[in-house]
Amino acid sequence: YQYLPIVAGGTALMFNLKDASGRQVTALRLSPETIGKIFTGEISDWSDPAITADNGKALPAKRIVPVVRSDGSGTSAQFSAYLAKQTSTWASFAKAQGVSAKDGTSNYPQGWGNSVAQKGSDGVANFVANTSTGGGSITYVETAYALQRGFPVAAVKNASANYTLPTPANVASALTKATLNKDRTQNLTGVYTNKSKSAYPLSSYSYMIVPISEASPFSAAKGPTLSEFIYYFLCAGQQKAEQLGYAPLPKNLVEYGFAAAAKIPGATAAPAIDSCANPTITGDFLVTKTVATTAAPGAPGATTAPGKTPGATLAP
């Protein structure tokens, strides 16, 4: 068998914070180092100087409640892998918690600082969105779950020093630097360090697993059906991703998918890449082609952060 990309998405930092007048804070900027300190317990209050520096202003003095997954999770693996590569706090935290200091973990450590553990993506998102328990909380979750609940997500500082949101265009932009490991799993190091102004660094993609040899119950007679289905979801099927809060795969990942499908016994030939009706190839994103970025606070051309709608874009 081999891995084959299905759909992309951003790991969003969904949060619930109100200002002194009781209004929901909808604009939040976080750098990788600040994120690492929040999710390892080194920063425990929203008024911390590091958060102030990211945002160019002080946020309300309120305890931060990091919400992590209580169950094994691919989202935890993706998020902690990012912390391992991009922050200075993960190594000592991981060592103290008994998990890998060099890589991510599917089982995020629990019971540290003010952290709370909840089961599943619905569990962490529901905790943050809860009006009685969610005050001051922040979690890592697929963007779709924040969209469904109408809660804001943080803009994350990328390698070009822009703070970007997990919009479909920004996720696709970041993943143009994704590469493959020898076993065809994703290598996201280039995504984390992508210097495109629009890249959302906490971007990744999901897999399907397909056969590369004839073995019961698979045979070459089934190859045409499976390969045609793969070509559909890599191309026209990607038009549905944005509607569901995910992102269409960029051209490089579509080509990885075509190459993997070609190894399926009995596979039909892939379509020409330029005829693939994927929005990243045709340029026809559903919501907008405008990328959501902000300059560093106080920098020339700095823009106002987005409003309530998670993933809202900023004026160019």
Salt bridges, closest charged atoms under 4 A:
ASP19 OD2 - ARG23 NE 3.36
ASP71 OD1 - ARG69 NE 2.88
ASP122 OD1 - ARG149 NH2 2.67
